[in-house]
């Protein structure tokens, strides 16, 4: 999936402007990078265009993931610079759903396995992902 296609999908899903979608996408991918292992974040990044992949790549020395739930995830996205707090929840939902569509099913499920089950409450089924949630 190309960068603009990803952003356009977030625009449609979150019902936000292109600029807001780009900001929400970066903030969500950066927060996801904090939440999953560095290796898994890199595996996801490998399947995305540079404008998106860069948000998943951690600086050297930040190898460890930090465990936190969905509510904290959304709060961390909302706390990032330039993010409209009122749009954070819808943005997280849109970006994670679009990410599921953009990468291979196996890669997404490997990343999702590092998240608590509550994250699946906000990820919409996607045709390209098989429409099946892990564990169902």
C-alpha positions in Angstrom: 0.0 0.0 0.0 1.3 3.4 -0.9 1.6 6.3 1.6 -1.2 8.3 0.1 -3.5 5.3 -0.1 -2.9 4.6 3.6 -3.6 8.2 4.6 -6.7 8.3 2.4 -8.0 5.2 4.1 -7.5 6.9 7.5 -9.3 10.0 6.3 -12.3 7.9 5.3 -12.3 5.7 8.4 -11.7 8.5 11.0 -13.6 11.2 9.0 -10.8 13.7 9.4 -8.8 15.9 7.0 -5.7 14.7 5.2 -3.4 16.7 7.5 -5.2 15.3 10.6 -4.9 11.7 9.2 -1.2 12.1 8.6 -0.7 13.4 12.2 -2.9 10.6 13.7 -1.1 8.0 11.6 2.4 9.1 12.7 1.3 9.3 16.4 -0.4 5.9 16.4 2.5 4.1 14.6 5.0 5.7 17.0 2.9 4.6 20.0 2.6 1.1 18.5 6.4 1.1 18.2 6.6 1.8 21.9 4.1 -1.0 22.7 5.5 -3.9 20.6 9.0 -5.4 20.4 11.6 -3.6 18.2 11.9 -6.6 16.0 8.2 -6.8 15.4 8.0 -3.0 14.7 10.8 -3.4 12.2 9.0 -6.3 10.5 5.9 -4.1 10.1 8.0 -1.1 8.9 9.5 -3.3 6.2 6.1 -3.7 4.6 5.2 0.0 4.6 6.4 2.9 2.5 9.1 5.1 4.1 6.8 7.9 5.1 5.0 5.4 7.4 7.8 3.0 8.2 9.9 5.7 9.8 7.3 6.1 12.6 7.8 2.4 13.6 11.6 2.5 13.7 13.0 3.1 17.2 16.1 5.0 17.9 19.1 2.9 18.8 19.0 1.9 22.5 15.2 1.8 22.8 14.8 -1.9 22.2 12.3 -2.8 24.9 8.6 -2.6 24.5 6.4 -1.1 27.2 3.3 -2.9 28.2 0.1 -0.7 28.5 -3.6 -1.2 27.6 -5.8 0.4 25.0 -6.9 3.3 27.1 -3.3 4.3 27.8 -2.4 3.7 24.2 -5.1 6.3 23.1 -4.0 8.7 25.8 -0.4 8.5 24.6 -1.5 9.2 21.0 -3.6 12.1 22.3 -0.6 13.5 24.2 1.6 13.6 21.1 2.3 17.0 19.5 -0.3 18.4 17.0 -2.8 15.6 17.8 -6.4 16.8 18.4 -7.3 15.0 21.6 -10.9 14.6 20.5 -9.9 12.6 17.4 -7.4 10.3 19.1 -9.7 7.4 19.6 -11.1 7.4 16.1 -7.6 7.9 14.8 -6.2 4.9 16.6 -9.1 2.8 15.3 -8.6 4.0 11.7 -4.9 3.6 11.7 -4.8 0.1 13.3 -7.5 -1.1 10.9 -5.7 0.4 7.9 -2.4 -1.1 9.1 -4.1 -4.5 9.2 -5.1 -4.0 5.5 -1.6 -2.7 4.5 0.6 -5.6 5.8 0.4 -9.3 5.4 -2.1 -11.1 7.6 0.7 -13.1 9.4 2.7 -10.0 10.1 -0.3 -8.1 11.5 -1.3 -11.1 13.7 2.3 -11.4 15.0 2.2 -7.8 16.1 -1.4 -8.1 17.4 -0.3 -11.1 19.5 1.8 -8.6 21.6 -1.3 -6.5 22.3 -4.0 -7.2 24.8 -7.3 -8.5 23.5 -9.0 -5.1 24.2 -7.2 -3.8 21.1 -9.3 -6.1 18.9 -12.4 -4.2 20.0 -11.3 -1.2 18.0 -9.9 -2.9 14.9 -12.5 -3.4 12.2 -12.6 -6.6 10.2 -11.0 -6.0 6.8 -11.4 -8.1 3.7 -7.7 -8.2 2.9 -7.0 -9.5 6.4 -9.4 -12.3 6.1 -12.0 -10.6 8.4 -11.0 -13.0 11.2 -9.6 -11.9 14.5 -7.0 -14.1 16.1 -8.5 -16.4 18.6 -11.9 -16.4 17.0 
